[in-house]
Amino acid sequence: MNIKVKWNERYRVATGERQASRVLKENLHLLPDSGRALDLACGLGGNSILLAQQGLKVDAWDIADVPIAALQDEAHKRQLPIQAEVRDVEANPPFPEIFNVIVVSYFLDRDIIPGLIQALKPGGLIYYQTFTRQRVSDRGPQRAEFRLADQELLHLFSGIQVLFYREEGCVGDVQKGFRDEAMLIGRKKG
C-alpha cells in the first residue's frame, strides 16, 4: 500500500482531540517568543496548534492530505497562523536556516536529520520524540527500522547542543515513568 494512502486511511477514522507531543507540552518554556516553526509529519496538528498559540508562525507538513485539510479548517476556525501543506519531506526538504523551531513526533527518517539541523537558524531548537526498540508495550511501529536504537537520538543529533534528553528503556519499575519512547530537545550552535 502506498504510504500516502495508508496514512490517509488512518486519519479518516481518527477520533479524539488533537494532542501535542509530550516533549513539546512539558518544555514550552524553552520556545522563543516569536519566529517560524515547522511541525514535520504533523498529522492532525496538535503540535502546530500549540506552537501557534505560543506566538509562532507555523508551517505544518504531512505526506497525507486528509489531516492537512482537517488542520487547515481548524487553523482557519481558530484564526491561527498555520500554513498546512501536503509535502513529502524526503523529496522536498526544507531550505537551510529558515526555522527557529522544528518539532518532530512519531516520525523517523534518519536520512533527513542532517537537513533538519541545517533548516534551523543559528540558536534554533529541535523537539524530537519517537518510539524506541527497547519497549514494554506494543505501542508504535512493529518494524525495528522505524524505532530508535538505545540512545540513537543522541548520536543522530550529536552536532547540536542537547538541552534535554529522556529515554528510560526497561530500567526500574516499567509500570511507571516514560517508556517505549525517547525525546530530545537540541539547540543549533551559532
Secondary structure, DSSP 8 states (H G I E B T S, - for coil): --HHHHHHHHHHT--S-----HHHHTTGGGS-SS-EEEEET-TT-HHHHHHHHTT-EEEEEES-HHHHHHHHHHHHHHT--EEEEE--TTTS---TT-EEEEEEES---GGGHHHHHHHEEEEEEEEEEEEBSS-SSS-S-SSGGGSB-TTHHHHHTTTSEEEEEE--TT-S-TTSSS-SEEEEEEE---
